[in-house]
Amino acid sequence: MESMEVLIEPVLTEKTNEMREGENRKYVFKVDPRANKIQIMGAVKELFNVQPVACNILNVKSKPRMSRTKSGMRYGQTTPWKKAIITLKTGDKIDPVDGV
């Protein structure tokens, strides 16, 4: 699997912004569901030229959703996805995600 295929997009929320500001910078990415920790850490190292120290992975489950339409209620679910939390070496940072 190519490095560009492993990382889909960064997750930018208030909680992830606080994680990036600490002494040990942690970045959160939406990743390919087939990727493992070694592939994710290799992709971060290759794409951003930083040294990842650790990688934590979790599968985000789908949530039930409902919408009201003219013809009645429609029920469905959101799409499940995979999240990776990357911890970088002290002093490293990823500029495209930080907005520098």
N, C-alpha and C positions, 0 to 999 in steps of 0.2 A: 504494500500500500504506500502511495506517495505521501510526502509530508504535507502537501497542500490539501490532500484528501482527508487527513486525520483531523486537523483542526478546522471546524466549521466556522465558528464566530466566537468572539469574547462575550461573556455575560456581564453586562454593565448595570448594576443596581447599587443602591445605597450601601448594602451590606458588603458587596464585593469592592466598592470604593474604599471602605474602611479597612478591608483586608490588605489592599495594596499600599496603604500608608504606614503600616507597622515596620518594625525593625526587620523582621523576616517577611519580605514581600511575597504575597500569595496572589496568583492570578487565576481566574476561573474562565474556562472555555467550554463551549458546547462542542462535543467531539463525535466522531463516527461511532456508531454502536458496536462495530466489529473491532475497534482499536483496543489494545491493551496498554498497560502502564509503560512498558519499554518503548513501544511505538510512539506514544504521546510525548514522552520525555525526549526522544530522539528528534521528533518534529519541532518541538520548542527550541531545542539546541540548534538545529539546522536553520530554521526560519528567522529566529531573533538573535542569534549569536550570544546567548546567555547560558549559564550553567545551572540547570535545574537540580535541586537537592532531593526533592520528594514529589510524589504524585499520588493523590487520593482520588478515587473514582467512585461515583455513585450513579445509579440509574434512577432517573426521575420518572415516577409513575404517571400515567394519564389521569386527568381529573374529569369528573362528569360535568357536562355543560348542557344548558337548556336555553332555547330562544323562543320567544313568542312571535308567531307569524299570523298572517291574516287567516290562514286555514287551520290554525291550531298550534299546539306545542310541538317543538322538534327537540328531540333528545339526542345527545351524542357525547363524544369524549375528545379531549385534547390528545395530541400525539405524544407518546412517551419518548424520552431522549436521554442521552448520557452526558454527565457533567464531570469535568476533571478539574481538580484544584491543584495547581502547580506551585510549589514553594521554591523560590530562587535563592541562590547564594547571597550572602550579605553584600550589599553594594551594587548588585545587578538590578536592572529594571528594563522593562519592555516599553520603549518610547511610543510606538503606534497606539498602544492601549492607554497609556498615561496621558496622551494628548499633547506631547511636547513638540 
